[in-house]
Amino acid sequence: MTPELHSQETVPFLGGTVQRIRLPALPPSESSKASAPKRIALATGELSQLSTGDIDYRYIACLELREGTVRGNHRHERKQESLYLLSGSASVHALDPATSERVEVTLQPGDLIRIAPGIAHALVVHASGMAVEFAPESFDPADTKPFPVVSP
């Protein structure tokens, strides 16, 4: 196998406060040669390993994504949010309130995005699907502050 197959493609945005990580899809015979996060193409279906175990997660949610909807339009002061797109099509619109810099990050199935605390964000769903959202911090409704990034 080529080394590129085992490496993650990480693209930073907004000075690294938003990162899209394209997970490599590996056959089972090659999966032990790459660290997590990674995807393994099994005969029974894909297995996505989203963490190396170096962070304890206190919040995990499964999100149904409905075409034409917007999720989010908020920011968190403490929560570092990660979202893994299982299926469908979406884009994350992020805004750094300190600099007013904006970015749109297109996601495809197998992409993992990490959003640092303080970054306003919205998920625009282009095609229905499913995603997993997780964070090291427990869910705290008081940490979710409305912040319009895109119009619904």
Secondary structure in CASP SS format (residue, H / E / C, confidence):
PFRMAT SS
TARGET T0000
AUTHOR 0000-0000-0000
METHOD secondary structure of the structure
MODEL  1
M C 1.00
T C 1.00
P H 1.00
E H 1.00
L H 1.00
H H 1.00
S C 1.00
Q C 1.00
E E 1.00
T E 1.00
V E 1.00
P E 1.00
F E 1.00
L H 1.00
G H 1.00
G H 1.00
T C 1.00
V E 1.00
Q E 1.00
R E 1.00
I E 1.00
R E 1.00
L C 1.00
P C 1.00
A E 1.00
L E 1.00
P C 1.00
P H 1.00
S H 1.00
E H 1.00
S H 1.00
S H 1.00
K H 1.00
A C 1.00
S C 1.00
A C 1.00
P C 1.00
K E 1.00
R E 1.00
I E 1.00
A E 1.00
L E 1.00
A C 1.00
T C 1.00
G E 1.00
E E 1.00
L E 1.00
S E 1.00
Q E 1.00
L C 1.00
S C 1.00
T C 1.00
G C 1.00
D C 1.00
I C 1.00
D C 1.00
Y C 1.00
R C 1.00
Y E 1.00
I E 1.00
A E 1.00
C E 1.00
L E 1.00
E E 1.00
L E 1.00
R C 1.00
E C 1.00
G C 1.00
T C 1.00
V E 1.00
R E 1.00
G E 1.00
N E 1.00
H E 1.00
R E 1.00
H E 1.00
E C 1.00
R C 1.00
K C 1.00
Q C 1.00
E E 1.00
S E 1.00
L E 1.00
Y E 1.00
L E 1.00
L E 1.00
S E 1.00
G E 1.00
S E 1.00
A E 1.00
S E 1.00
V E 1.00
H E 1.00
A E 1.00
L E 1.00
D E 1.00
P C 1.00
A C 1.00
T C 1.00
S C 1.00
E E 1.00
R E 1.00
V E 1.00
E E 1.00
V E 1.00
T E 1.00
L E 1.00
Q C 1.00
P C 1.00
G C 1.00
D E 1.00
L E 1.00
I E 1.00
R E 1.00
I E 1.00
A C 1.00
P C 1.00
G C 1.00
I C 1.00
A E 1.00
H E 1.00
A E 1.00
L E 1.00
V E 1.00
V E 1.00
H E 1.00
A E 1.00
S E 1.00
G E 1.00
M E 1.00
A E 1.00
V E 1.00
E E 1.00
F E 1.00
A E 1.00
P C 1.00
E C 1.00
S C 1.00
F C 1.00
D C 1.00
P H 1.00
A H 1.00
D H 1.00
T E 1.00
K E 1.00
P E 1.00
F C 1.00
P C 1.00
V C 1.00
V C 1.00
S C 1.00
P C 1.00
END
